[in-house]
Structures are given as structure tokens and as C-alpha cells.
Amino acid sequence: MNEIAVLLSEVGFPVVVTLYLLHRIEAKLEAVITSIQTLSERLSA
């Protein structure tokens, strides 16, 4: 938790929020990519 406070004081709130949101959306993007890849396989079968 102390690391977050140091990061927040050094780079600012908007950068910390952006990094947090990018980290969270990464997993959702992986799921979308997997779904798109399996969609072409399902349509060709």
C-alpha cells in the first residue's frame, strides 16, 4: 500500500488511475480475443 502512495505522489492521480484501468481491461481483452479466434473455428465447422 505504501508503494501506491509513493507512486501517487510522484506521477499523479490520473496516471495511477490509467494504469489501474489498463491492468483491469487486459484480462477482458484476452477473453474477447479468444472468443473471436474460436468464432472462426465454430463457423467453419
N, C-alpha and C positions, 0 to 999 in steps of 0.2 A: 504494500500500500504506500510505503514511503517513496518507492520508485515512481509511482504515478504522480505524487505530489511534486517531486523534483522535475519530472518531465513536464508537468503542467506549468510550473513556474518558469521553465526555460523556453519552451516553444509556444506556449499559449493554449488557451482553451480550444479554439477552432481546429487546430492541428490534432490535438488529442482526440477530439470527437470524430474527426475524419478518419483517423487511423483505427479507432474502435469500430466504426461502421464498416470500413473496408474489411476488417477482420471478420466481422459477423456475416457479411454478404458473400464471402468467399465460399463458404460451405453450401449456400443456396445456389450459387452459380455452378458449382460442381454437380449438384443434383440436376440442374437444367441441362447441362452438357451431356450427362449420362442419359437423360430422357430423350434428348434429340438423337443421340447415337443409336439408341435401341429402337427408336421410332422407324428409322430407315430399315432396320432388320425386320421389324414386325410387318411393315408394309410390303416388303419383297417376298415374304413367306406366304 
